[in-house]
Amino acid sequence: MHSEALNRLSFIVSEQTMLLGMLTGDIGSGKTLTRAVFADRLDHRQFLVITHETSSFDFNDLLGLTLQKLIGSEEKLEPSKAARWYLFERVVEQIITENRHLVLIFDEAQEMSADTLNELKQFTNLNGNGRNPLTVVLVGQPELRQKVARLPAINQRISLRFHLDPLSRAGTGQYLRQRLLAAGHVGGNLFTPEAIARAFQITRGIPRELNRVAKLALEFAWVQEYSEVTLAAVDAVVRDMNCQQTLAIA
């Protein structure tokens, strides 16, 4: 699921004709990690990536923040939208001469107002010698899709939409193996099938929750000197988490 999201995001920016993409997912689904890996994988000799961690500003403010990241935060910007847009066009022209493509990523995009979302189309109206000099990627929670659907001017410009669903049972096992391999474990097969099934049941396949349960289960297995992470290790973690929740409620 996450690999497919990365592939699709990479495709939209490599095409340089698709203007705008949207990645959505529930809280804890791995949107921010996917976005970060996507930005890191892009060849920075070919792409200039600007990421906004939050998008709860109006268009003029977002434009100003983008400019400050492009030209340096020490530069004093004119307050008017027209002046900022004129400067942005000049900066984009320079990026084109460097044979690079600008990628603007707006995280937590569900926080944008309808007016701000509509004004994003100004980015997609830029044209540099017959090709689009930038791609906009919106990242947000599921309500972003509903917001965009009510705004035809921006909805029609979105060329790619991808939603991160929770991991499946098989995907949970694959995810754990990949994380272990990335951490340096040989083979990545440290969780037993029963432990994986239990972890999937408890976390519902939500990566953030899965990371927490897996980390605690690994620590428990290490303390107990288990050779692998077993169902007993995961169950011990679950009992401890349930106990903490009960105490918090009390």
VEXZADREN-936327 format. One record per residue (C-alpha): residue in three letters; x, y, z. Coordinates in Angstrom, 2 decimals. Last residue first. Example, Ala and Ser with C-alpha at 12.3 -4.5 7.8 and 13.67 -1.06 7.14 Angstrom:
BEGIN
(site ser, (13.67, -1.06, 7.14))
(site ala, (12.30, -4.50, 7.80))
REM end
This chain:
BEGIN
(site ala, (-10.09, 5.65, 36.85))
(site ile, (-9.96, 6.24, 33.11))
(site ala, (-6.17, 6.52, 33.15))
(site leu, (-5.88, 3.39, 35.29))
(site thr, (-8.00, 1.41, 32.83))
(site gln, (-5.95, 2.69, 29.89))
(site gln, (-2.72, 1.67, 31.63))
(site cys, (-4.09, -1.81, 32.31))
(site asn, (-5.16, -2.21, 28.69))
(site met, (-1.65, -1.22, 27.56))
(site asp, (-0.06, -3.72, 29.95))
(site arg, (-2.36, -6.51, 28.83))
(site val, (-1.61, -5.71, 25.18))
(site val, (2.15, -5.76, 25.81))
(site ala, (1.93, -9.15, 27.51))
(site asp, (-0.21, -10.43, 24.63))
(site val, (2.44, -9.33, 22.13))
(site ala, (5.17, -11.16, 24.03))
(site ala, (3.02, -14.28, 24.51))
(site leu, (2.26, -14.36, 20.77))
(site thr, (5.97, -14.60, 20.17))
(site val, (8.75, -12.21, 19.21))
(site glu, (11.75, -14.42, 18.52))
(site ser, (14.72, -15.90, 20.37))
(site tyr, (13.15, -14.91, 23.67))
(site glu, (15.54, -13.49, 26.24))
(site gln, (12.70, -12.26, 28.50))
(site val, (14.13, -8.75, 28.35))
(site trp, (14.56, -9.01, 24.57))
(site ala, (11.03, -10.38, 24.06))
(site phe, (9.58, -7.51, 26.13))
(site glu, (11.56, -4.92, 24.16))
(site leu, (10.42, -6.40, 20.86))
(site ala, (6.83, -6.46, 22.09))
(site leu, (7.08, -2.79, 23.06))
(site lys, (8.39, -1.83, 19.63))
(site ala, (5.81, -3.98, 17.82))
(site val, (2.90, -2.50, 19.78))
(site arg, (4.00, 1.08, 19.10))
(site asn, (4.81, 0.54, 15.43))
(site leu, (1.48, -1.22, 14.92))
(site glu, (-0.37, 1.71, 16.41))
(site arg, (1.30, 4.10, 13.97))
(site pro, (0.87, 1.65, 11.08))
(site ile, (-2.91, 1.13, 11.51))
(site gly, (-3.54, -2.54, 10.66))
(site arg, (-6.44, -2.89, 13.06))
(site thr, (-3.89, -2.38, 15.88))
(site ile, (-5.10, -5.18, 18.17))
(site gln, (-6.05, -7.72, 15.50))
(site phe, (-2.94, -7.00, 13.42))
(site ala, (-0.69, -7.45, 16.45))
(site arg, (-2.44, -10.72, 17.26))
(site ala, (-2.00, -12.06, 13.73))
(site ile, (1.66, -10.97, 13.70))
(site ala, (2.29, -12.71, 17.03))
(site glu, (0.66, -15.90, 15.74))
(site pro, (2.78, -15.81, 12.57))
(site thr, (5.93, -15.43, 14.71))
(site phe, (7.68, -12.06, 14.69))
(site leu, (11.42, -12.07, 13.93))
(site asn, (11.43, -12.73, 10.21))
(site gly, (13.33, -9.70, 8.93))
(site gly, (15.84, -11.83, 7.06))
(site val, (18.92, -10.42, 8.76))
(site his, (17.90, -7.56, 11.04))
(site gly, (19.49, -4.26, 10.05))
(site ala, (16.84, -1.73, 11.03))
(site ala, (15.61, -1.56, 7.42))
(site leu, (15.20, -5.34, 7.49))
(site leu, (13.17, -5.08, 10.69))
(site arg, (10.93, -2.39, 9.19))
(site gln, (10.44, -4.47, 6.04))
(site arg, (9.57, -7.58, 8.02))
(site leu, (7.04, -5.68, 10.13))
(site tyr, (5.39, -4.22, 7.02))
(site gln, (5.22, -7.61, 5.32))
(site gly, (3.52, -9.14, 8.34))
(site thr, (1.02, -6.28, 8.51))
(site gly, (0.41, -6.46, 4.77))
(site ala, (-0.67, -10.09, 5.08))
(site arg, (-3.21, -9.15, 7.75))
(site ser, (-4.21, -6.09, 5.73))
(site leu, (-2.75, -2.65, 6.38))
(site pro, (-5.07, 0.28, 7.00))
(site asp, (-6.10, 2.20, 3.87))
(site leu, (-3.89, 4.91, 2.43))
(site his, (-5.95, 6.82, -0.14))
(site phe, (-4.50, 7.86, -3.47))
(site arg, (-5.70, 10.54, -5.86))
(site leu, (-3.84, 11.60, -8.98))
(site ser, (-4.70, 14.14, -11.67))
(site ile, (-6.29, 16.76, -9.44))
(site arg, (-7.18, 19.74, -11.65))
(site gln, (-10.90, 18.96, -11.80))
(site asn, (-11.16, 19.10, -8.01))
(site ile, (-9.54, 22.55, -7.89))
(site ala, (-12.17, 24.48, -9.84))
(site pro, (-14.88, 21.94, -8.98))
(site leu, (-14.74, 22.70, -5.22))
(site arg, (-17.18, 20.46, -3.33))
(site ala, (-15.13, 17.34, -4.09))
(site val, (-12.08, 19.08, -2.61))
(site lys, (-13.67, 19.37, 0.81))
(site gln, (-14.87, 15.77, 0.78))
(site arg, (-11.44, 14.50, -0.23))
(site leu, (-9.82, 16.59, 2.52))
(site glu, (-12.18, 14.96, 5.02))
(site pro, (-10.13, 11.78, 4.61))
(site gln, (-7.06, 13.23, 6.39))
(site gly, (-4.38, 15.13, 4.51))
(site val, (-1.61, 15.41, 1.97))
(site leu, (-1.91, 17.76, -1.02))
(site val, (0.80, 17.54, -3.68))
(site val, (1.41, 20.47, -6.04))
(site thr, (3.58, 19.99, -9.14))
(site leu, (5.74, 22.69, -10.67))
(site pro, (7.27, 24.06, -13.88))
(site asn, (4.47, 22.83, -16.15))
(site arg, (5.66, 22.63, -19.73))
(site gly, (5.13, 24.73, -22.86))
(site asn, (7.89, 27.24, -22.27))
(site gly, (7.15, 27.54, -18.56))
(site asn, (3.49, 27.53, -17.66))
(site leu, (1.95, 28.63, -14.41))
(site asn, (-1.78, 28.03, -14.11))
(site thr, (-1.26, 25.11, -11.73))
(site phe, (0.05, 27.39, -8.99))
(site gln, (-2.95, 29.68, -9.41))
(site lys, (-5.16, 26.65, -8.86))
(site leu, (-4.13, 26.81, -5.22))
(site glu, (-6.61, 29.67, -4.88))
(site asn, (-9.50, 27.24, -4.65))
(site leu, (-7.90, 25.41, -1.75))
(site thr, (-7.34, 28.71, 0.06))
(site asp, (-10.96, 29.79, -0.42))
(site ala, (-12.28, 26.42, 0.78))
(site ser, (-10.21, 26.76, 3.93))
(site met, (-7.14, 24.62, 4.40))
(site glu, (-7.06, 22.37, 7.47))
(site gln, (-7.65, 19.26, 5.35))
(site ala, (-4.23, 20.03, 3.88))
(site glu, (-2.49, 18.57, 6.92))
(site asp, (0.63, 18.44, 4.72))
(site phe, (1.12, 20.74, 1.71))
(site ile, (3.86, 19.53, -0.63))
(site leu, (5.15, 21.87, -3.35))
(site val, (7.37, 20.22, -5.96))
(site leu, (9.40, 22.52, -8.22))
(site his, (11.00, 20.98, -11.30))
(site arg, (14.63, 21.67, -12.22))
(site asn, (16.28, 22.59, -15.49))
(site glu, (18.26, 25.38, -13.79))
(site thr, (16.58, 27.83, -16.19))
(site ile, (13.24, 26.50, -14.96))
(site ile, (14.17, 27.24, -11.34))
(site gln, (15.00, 30.81, -12.34))
(site glu, (11.60, 31.22, -13.97))
(site val, (10.02, 29.85, -10.80))
(site val, (11.76, 32.53, -8.75))
(site arg, (10.48, 35.26, -11.10))
(site glu, (6.93, 33.89, -10.88))
(site phe, (7.18, 33.83, -7.08))
(site leu, (8.28, 37.47, -7.04))
(site tyr, (5.20, 38.49, -9.05))
(site trp, (3.04, 36.36, -6.76))
(site arg, (4.46, 38.06, -3.69))
(site ala, (3.82, 41.51, -5.11))
(site ala, (0.25, 40.62, -6.09))
(site lys, (-0.47, 39.00, -2.72))
(site ser, (0.50, 42.17, -0.88))
(site pro, (2.73, 41.98, 2.20))
(site glu, (6.07, 42.59, 0.45))
(site leu, (8.65, 40.11, 1.65))
(site lys, (11.75, 40.75, 3.74))
(site glu, (14.49, 38.24, 2.94))
(site glu, (16.02, 36.58, 6.02))
(site ser, (13.88, 33.48, 5.51))
(site gly, (15.80, 32.52, 2.39))
(site ile, (14.88, 32.55, -1.30))
(site leu, (12.89, 29.33, -1.70))
(site lys, (11.88, 28.68, 1.89))
(site gln, (10.87, 32.31, 2.30))
(site leu, (8.95, 32.17, -0.96))
(site thr, (6.94, 29.16, 0.18))
(site leu, (6.12, 30.83, 3.49))
(site gly, (4.93, 33.93, 1.61))
(site leu, (2.75, 31.88, -0.71))
(site leu, (1.32, 30.02, 2.25))
(site asp, (0.55, 33.37, 3.89))
(site asn, (-1.11, 34.70, 0.74))
(site phe, (-3.12, 31.49, 0.34))
(site asp, (-4.60, 31.59, 3.84))
(site phe, (-3.04, 29.53, 6.59))
(site ser, (-3.85, 26.16, 8.19))
(site ser, (-1.51, 24.24, 5.90))
(site thr, (0.83, 22.48, 8.29))
(site glu, (4.12, 20.69, 7.69))
(site his, (4.77, 22.70, 4.53))
(site thr, (7.24, 20.94, 2.25))
(site ile, (9.25, 22.52, -0.55))
(site val, (11.00, 20.13, -2.93))
(site leu, (13.31, 21.23, -5.74))
(site phe, (13.57, 18.40, -8.24))
(site gln, (16.20, 17.48, -10.83))
(site arg, (19.43, 17.72, -8.86))
(site his, (17.40, 16.90, -5.77))
(site asp, (16.66, 13.43, -7.13))
(site leu, (13.43, 12.54, -5.35))
(site arg, (13.76, 9.81, -2.75))
(site asp, (13.74, 12.18, 0.22))
(site ala, (10.47, 13.82, -0.81))
(site phe, (8.74, 10.45, -1.18))
(site val, (10.18, 9.17, 2.10))
(site ala, (8.85, 12.26, 3.90))
(site arg, (5.39, 12.01, 2.30))
(site thr, (5.13, 8.32, 3.12))
(site leu, (6.16, 9.01, 6.71))
(site thr, (3.61, 11.81, 6.98))
(site lys, (0.83, 9.70, 5.49))
(site gly, (1.50, 6.62, 7.61))
(site ser, (-2.04, 5.54, 8.49))
(site gly, (-1.84, 7.00, 12.00))
(site ile, (-4.78, 9.35, 11.52))
(site asp, (-6.77, 8.23, 8.48))
(site gly, (-5.43, 8.54, 4.97))
(site thr, (-5.18, 10.93, 2.04))
(site leu, (-2.70, 11.63, -0.75))
(site met, (-3.70, 14.17, -3.39))
(site gly, (-1.98, 15.11, -6.63))
(site leu, (-1.83, 18.29, -8.72))
(site leu, (-0.30, 19.47, -11.98))
(site met, (-0.28, 16.27, -14.05))
(site thr, (2.20, 17.44, -16.69))
(site gln, (5.55, 17.05, -14.94))
(site glu, (5.51, 13.31, -15.68))
(site ser, (8.24, 12.71, -13.09))
(site val, (6.17, 14.52, -10.47))
(site ile, (3.08, 12.36, -11.00))
(site phe, (5.06, 9.15, -11.27))
(site ser, (6.91, 9.63, -8.00))
(site leu, (3.60, 10.15, -6.23))
(site arg, (2.26, 6.97, -7.79))
(site asn, (5.29, 4.91, -6.84))
(site leu, (5.28, 6.23, -3.28))
(site ala, (1.58, 5.41, -2.88))
(site glu, (2.20, 1.92, -4.27))
(site ser, (4.99, 1.38, -1.75))
(site his, (2.66, 2.53, 1.03))
(site met, (0.00, 0.00, 0.00))
REM end
